[in-house]
Amino acid sequence: MNEKISFLEHVAYQMRRWSIRMTSKAGSGHVSSSLSAADIIAALFFDVMHFDPDQFENPNNDRFILSKGHAVPILYAAWHELGKLTDQEVLSYRSFDSVLEGHPTLRFPYAEAATGSLGIGLSIGVGEALAAKQAKRDYKTFVLMGDSEVSEGSIWEAAQLATYYKLNNIIGIIDCNRLGQSTPTMEALEGDGPERFKKMFDAFGWRSEIVDGHDMQSLVTVLDEARTNADRPVMIIARTKKGYGVALMEDKEGYHGKALKPDQEKVALEQLQERFADAASYSDSYQWKPRLRQGFVGQASETREEVKITMPLPTYKKGEEIPTRKAYGQSLVALGAVCEQVVSLDGEVKNSTYAELFEKAYPDRFYQCFVAEQNMIGMGIGFDRRGFIPFISTFASFFSRAHDQLRMAAIGHASLRLAGSHAGVSIGQDGPSQMGLEDIAMMRGLPESIVLYPCDAVSTYKLVNEMANHHESISYLRTTRMATPIIYDANESFPVGGCKVLKQSKDDKALVLGAGVTLFEALKAHEQLAKEGISIAVIDLYSIKPLDVQTIISVARACKNRIITIEDHYPAGGIGEAVAAAVSTENIEVYQLAVTHLPRSGQTEELLADAGINAEAIIKRVKQF
Amino acid sequence: MNEKISFLEHVAYQMRRWSIRMTSKAGSGHVSSSLSAADIIAALFFDVMHFDPDQFENPNNDRFILSKGHAVPILYAAWHELGKLTDQEVLSYRSFDSVLEGHPTLRFPYAEAATGSLGIGLSIGVGEALAAKQAKRDYKTFVLMGDSEVSEGSIWEAAQLATYYKLNNIIGIIDCNRLGQSTPTMEALEGDGPERFKKMFDAFGWRSEIVDGHDMQSLVTVLDEARTNADRPVMIIARTKKGYGVALMEDKEGYHGKALKPDQEKVALEQLQERFADAASYSDSYQWKPRLRQGFVGQASETREEVKITMPLPTYKKGEEIPTRKAYGQSLVALGAVCEQVVSLDGEVKNSTYAELFEKAYPDRFYQCFVAEQNMIGMGIGFDRRGFIPFISTFASFFSRAHDQLRMAAIGHASLRLAGSHAGVSIGQDGPSQMGLEDIAMMRGLPESIVLYPCDAVSTYKLVNEMANHHESISYLRTTRMATPIIYDANESFPVGGCKVLKQSKDDKALVLGAGVTLFEALKAHEQLAKEGISIAVIDLYSIKPLDVQTIISVARACKNRIITIEDHYPAGGIGEAVAAAVSTENIEVYQLAVTHLPRSGQTEELLADAGINAEAIIKRVKQF
């Protein structure tokens, strides 16, 4: 056995020890899942991967994503062995003041992605691998998965896309330890898991290979070969044992997510030392040093945050009618001209979302993601993490397909820019399956998110510019299918968190808050009521989160403390609830017009009337005062 | 060519004609996608499938799910040919007063499932096929998909599960027309789509077969063989052409979802007649009659709605501490004893959700769904549709993975019973990825849904009984990881839409609305404030949707019109917003305590304090009055 292998086995031994110690100290955590992965991690971090631990964000570093996020003790142990965490820090795992959380989050400075909901890492990896191609860099992306998570469909979405894009720079590894949380994996129950996985990935166009996940020499050889000589995506299927190295739990059910109690911990550490006597008593002096391309000089990470992006003034004319979804596509083209980091991802509806305009202008920055929304969001996380500015579009309703990925993106502070078209019943004949009616609620529910809803092309354009400069969290733009008239001047500004007071007079009976299509219903109601000598104030609530609470309250005060909200969305978590909650201690009445029953196919006007979210509904409500 | 084939080709011709006519009349709709599927549908409905069109709900009928829901004109055309729709009805397609919507919904009496969001039908089919096994019936389930939707991961979740459960009674058909909405499919762009699909499904353990989707004799032979002689799930991969039969659009891009204009319609109908001259002039008298097992006598569909399920009184003792998630498992066992139609589906966390208790009691009614939440919900829809009462459990956070499936389930009026465990920051050390913090918003946003959140074992038990009797829509039970004390008597009742006024006195300074873990924080605050001579009212808001608005308002009136809501959930769409919206015209102040920033790992008490949702936060708030 050569020196390097002895060293790597020693590192794996040390990482196993620390995995046991930190979980026992915390009193919870996934030790058995960490032990199965220890040899793989040792091989990757201390031999195969080309990276500089002193410069984690070095854009030429290979990237590592721990898709099986519960096995995070082994990641912390690796960074401990790399000298970046003290013993004390490692032992703070899972405590409130520590950045070493129960599943990796971006609070840990050496985490590539927040994980913990299974099956997402490979999609993020596909995004990072595409980002490498886009940036013309030759770093490789490694993704470690568990065998349980291969049942998640998102894995197979990623597998198809990686093949389609001929990604020879992504290497997946499945830690096939046979046991899930509560049962053996599906494939293990059916026969030989690794053989089944190999057939499946081969059929999806990957090169896959089965390896003994506890044989260091084999691991190093196979992984290094995958890193160096791939003509397509590679999946390494590692045969491992859960709890490997500790007899009391090795390959046994009932040890998932269970930390060892103090007495068990003692036994486990002894069993470990006995099992790996050589590695435990290792005293050679193999010198590992970071592998990076010879002659490479590290450079600063991408600087997208430092440059404010300014799009030229839009050229729309007032009164012109154009759907905001189309304005989105046009705005993206304008943005692409002034910012090279912008990429567009679309879920096979580019002719509906108008992402096709961007594709036409910048074909090499457009990514067709096909009908696979979960993977599309994961890819977006990867692009974002590698310094790009991804704008991601599909129907508003279909973002619900990737709600969990969005949730994880928010936990990981990814600054995805999302554009959801075909919002609300106003889309008409296609029926409820195509109508985004819960998207505002979903997007508002993402921590620190921004939710925007323009009514015309100018505001769409300006808000796209705002989104481009917003790097702190997810921002969402809700667009409309049908054409709406342009009501704003080209030099109007639309700050996030603002609103536009469009109609206001001395004797307003109520303040109507509209957004998107319903703003025009509000304006229509204003006009019709004016003919009858009744006046109402109207605000364009283009920023739903954050809300301009100050302005809303101050205008409402002058409107007899009455607000009517009107939205093409279900009530739960929508505009009405957001406003009602925001003014709930202000002695202001809030009347909510929203879509309260399941809609159907029909003409836009019929559906707005049926839902009670048209001008007539506002007029009726106002006349009741 | 034999008589039957001539007849089937005639039917296909007629259905193509009607598909063109109805879409042109509506001015929108997916005619090209219908034409590619016409021959498949003719073969299925008029030869292969065993069913009685006069008894759609006959439990022995073969089932058909149109997963590519946009091709619904061909489904309507089939029922027109079956004599169940008049010409006029077919031509009402997509109009407001018609049940023939743009994508199938359950308003159409011959739709098996609401579809229109792609990739869901196969999961529903897996559920129906398992329901057949469970009910010991030999009907078969057919699922027609498009080739675009094969990129959806949910398809591959279903494919894995079908193999695992050795389902020899499900037949998938892919209408491989090569063209998606805006681009050729991924597989078509890479090479021969059908060959690629065959490799993929074979590797997943299916028997798959490629067939010419426009050769009626081949279709009938292959489909009938798949129906009769399968030892495993079968995928029929049909080579078709989009717009087949109409030269102006056949196999051409740019015709997805486009109805033909009147002049085009005329040309198309002529081209069709020319192309299928024999079928168009068919005058033979082949007599099709419904195929059902010889001697079979139809019987009424399942009667679950007609029998009220009554569980025995629970045996819990007041003061005992038990997590509501465990009480859920125990309640399910009690329910299973009095109702045979109950089945339990769990996403590989049965030892966390306690579905394992049900599995232990009734192993043949428990379905391990592994880590594949999207498919699990689809399966649930299938079980529900076939008369079972599915209870589906996973972590509250992971239901977000299946948000789109839940959305579609709601559109299809499926009465899924969902139990989400590990709600909120109170789970502690595992960190934000495992915390359900948006589940209330998501579930409230499903049309007609019911959202329940018990604080103790007794209320959990009673609410499970309520859910069992609720057949109209989705019901959701939110459960807690940690143990909570039992505060209710065994004979207390918990009607959906009610609440429990637990503390109330003459001089209350505010009404606190708690639910789940926060109810105990409210009770703690009540006790501590009482010591200082300050009194507050406390309500257990176990029913979040519907809300008991009457009681809340009347109690709040006696509490100086002040409400404090406290919830282990993000603000958007949560309890605070629901309550603020419900009382928004009542001149009642609502103060909302909720999780306003991204949480982290830590001890429960630390996290409740950090989020400001503990007794101290209530006390502080009350003292500010």
Interface residues (C-beta under 8 A of the other chain):
Chain A: A26 G27 S28 G29 G69 R94 S95 F96 S98 E101 G102 H103 T105 R107 A114 T115 G116 S117 L118 G119 S148 E149 S151 E152 G153 S154 I155 W156 E157 Q160 L161 T163 Y164 G180 Q181 S182 T183 T185 M186 L189 E190 K199 M200 D202 A203 F204 G205 E348 V349 K350 N351 S352 E356 Q368 F370 V371 A372 E373 Q374 N375 S397 F398 S400 R401 H403 D404 R407 M408 A410 I411 G428 Q429 D430 G431 P432 S433 Q434 L437 E438 A441 M442 R444 G445 L446 P447 E448 K545 Y570 P571 A572 G573 G576 E577 A578 A580 A581 S584 T585 N587 E589 V590 Y591 Q592 H597 L598 R600 S601 G602 Q603 E606 L607 D610
Chain B: A26 G27 S28 G29 G69 R94 S95 F96 S98 E101 G102 H103 T105 R107 A114 T115 G116 S117 L118 G119 S148 E149 S151 E152 G153 S154 I155 W156 E157 Q160 L161 T163 Y164 G180 Q181 S182 T183 T185 M186 L189 E190 R196 K199 M200 D202 A203 F204 G205 E348 V349 K350 N351 S352 E356 Q368 F370 V371 A372 E373 Q374 N375 S397 F398 S400 R401 H403 D404 R407 M408 A410 I411 G428 Q429 D430 G431 P432 S433 Q434 L437 E438 A441 M442 R444 G445 L446 P447 E448 K545 Y570 P571 A572 G573 G576 E577 A578 A580 A581 S584 T585 N587 E589 V590 Y591 Q592 H597 L598 R600 S601 G602 Q603 E606 L607 D610
